[in-house]
Amino acid sequence: MDWRMVEDWIRRDDRCVLPIGSTEQHAGLSLATDAILAERVAVEATEPLGVPVFPVLSYGLTAYFTSFPGTVTLRVATFAALLRDVLDSLKLTGFRRVLIVNGHGGNQPALPLAQEWMMDNPDARVRVHDWWRAPQTSAVVRRIDPIAGHASWMENFAWTRLPDRQSGEGAKPAVDIDRLRALPPFEVRLMLDDGNFGGRYQRDDAEMMEIWDVAVQETRALLEDW
């Protein structure tokens, strides 16, 4: 879209979508996995509706993975300021309903930030949607395989794989998440080894598309029912 197209849209509708993700280790998958998935599910969900999707915010909160090369993290204060500035800009344009499609578990401060922003902007609404753990999507994931975690099969889609890299074979025992959260980055790397939190590295693409189709529909429903 160019700016005139946005101006035309605002005359008849005040909805838009903002994907947010991260750039962090995902074992044998792309460092951009969270950003790729958040943006793609947003684009596919809005396609029949025409709702604008803004470019994904590709950096998030991932300090715990900083001992893995390629990981880029923001500080919490930076993340909050960045998200607030973006919301302010969207409102200035004329958007009053913003769906944030989040693809990264570490970005949880987005929810209280959105609530705080609405406190200061009572004429606007923001929803934060963690696409992969929304009720319908997570139910399909659990039905297919209850052992699923970061960088495991549940993030291994055709569009997050690297063509010249193997994502891993077999399965990995689940890590102790509570212990992991109490460790500094260099010990996190030692504990995780390749970075997978546990579970199979890959499942059949037909199963992955079943999950994806539900995720797209569940995300679209939030916009349709708004």
N, C-alpha and C positions, 0 to 999 in steps of 0.2 A: 504494500500500500504506500501511496504518497500522502502528503498532509491533507490534500483536498479530499481524498477518499475517506480519511479519518473524520474530517469535518462533516462530510455527507452522512457518515454512519451515526455520528453523535446527534444529528438532527432527529433521528427516529429511534435510537436505542442507546442506552447508557451502560451496556455490559462490555467487559473485555476480560481477557485472561492473561495472567502473568505466570509463566513457568519459572520455578527456581530449582536449582540442583547443586552440584558441587563438582570439584575436580579433585579426585582422590583415588588411591589404589583400589582396584577391584580384582585382585589376584591376576588371572590371565585375560581379563576383559579390559575394555577401554577405560582409561582414567576418566573419561567424560561420560561414563555410563549413566549417572544420575541425571545429568543435564540432557543427554540424548533422550532418555525415557520420559522425563517430565515434558519436554517440548513436543515430542512425538505424540504422546497421548493427548495433549492439549490440542494440537493441530487436527488430529483425526476426530476428536470429539466435537470440535466446532465446525468441521467442514460443511455439514448440511445446514448449519445455522447462520454462517457468515460472521459470527462473532470474532472480532480481531484478537489475535494472539500475538503478544509482544515477544521480542527475543528473550530467550531464557537467560536468567542470571546464573552464570556458570560457576560462580565461586560461593561457597557457603562455609559452615562451621565444621571443621574436621581436624582440629588440633591434634587429636589422638593418633592420626595417621601420618604425622609429619616426618617420621623416620623412614617412610617409604618414598623414594624419589619420585617427583612429579606431582605429589600432593600439594595443593595450594589452599591455605585456610585464611579466613577472615577472623578478626577478633569479634567478640559478641557485640561490642559497642559499634564497631564498623558495620557489621551486618545489619544491626538495628537502624543505624543512620542511613545506610544505603536503601533499605527497604522503605523506610519512611519517606525519603526523598523521591523514590519512584512513585509511591502512592500519592504524594503531593502533586507530582507532575501529571499523573493520570487524572486526578481530580480537576486540576487546572484546565486540562483539555476538555473536560465535560463528562468524564466517566464517573458514574456514581455506584456502580456494582462491579467489583473486581474479584474474580475467582483466581486465587493463587493455587496453582497446581504444583505441589512440592514432591520432589523425587529423592529427597535425602533425609534420613532419620535425624541427623545432627542439626537440622534446621528448625527444630521444635520451637525456639524462641519466636518464630514467625507468628505463631498463634497469639501469645500475649501482646506482641507488638501490634498486630492487627486490631486487637480489642482496645488497646490503648489509643491507637490512631482513630478508631471510631468514637471513642470518648471525646476526642478533640474535634471530630468531624461527624456530628450526629446526623447529617443529611446524606451520608454515604454508607455503603455496606461492603464488607470484605469477608470472603469465605476462604479458609485455608483447607485444602484438600490433599491429604497424603494418599496419592492414587493407589499405591501398592498395598496399603493396609485398610482401605475403605472396606466396609462390611461385605459386600458381594464379591469383590475381588479377592479378599483374604480368605473367604470361604472356599473359593475354587482352589486357591493355592493349598490350603490345608487338606482338601479332599484328594488332591493329586499326590501330595507328599508333605506331611506335617513337619519334616525336618528341612527347613529352608532358612537361610540367613544371608547376610551381606556377602556378595561376590560368589554366591552359590548358584545353583541351577535357576533360581527364581529371577535372576537378573541376566541370565544367559539367553538373550534373544539374537536373532540373525543380525540385528543392527547394533549390537553392543560387542560382538566378537571382532577380533582382529584377524584379517585373512592369513597372516603369516605366523600366527601364534596358536598353540594348543591351550585350551582353557582348563585343562586338567582332566583326569580320568578317575572313574570310581566315585567314592564318597569319602568325606572327611568327618571325623567325630565333631560333634558340636562343642564349641568353646564355652567356658564359664563366663558369661557376659558380665555378671556382677563383679567378678574378679578383674576382668578386663577394664572395666570403667574406673577402677581404682589405681591404674598403672600409668606411668609417664610414657611418652611416645616410644622411646627406645625399647622399653620392656614390652610394649604392645607388639612391636615387630617381632621380638623374640618369641612371644607366646603364639602369634598367629602364623609364623613362618611365611606362607605364600599370600596370606591376607584373607582367605576364605574363612567365614565364621562357622562353617559346618554344613554338612549335607552333600548331596550329589553335585557334581560340577555341571552336569548337563542332562536335560531330559529331551524327549522327542519334541520336535518343533510343532507338531499338532497339538500337544498339550500346552505349549507356550502360547499358541494362537488362541486357544480356548480362554486362557487367562487374559490375554490382551483384549480380546473382543469384549469381555465383561468389563474390563477396566475402562475402555473407551465409552461404552454405553453408560456406565455408572457416572463417569465424569460429565458426559453430555446431559444426563438427567438433572444434574445440579443447575445447569444453565437453563434447561427447559422449564424447570419447576420454579425458577426464581422470578 
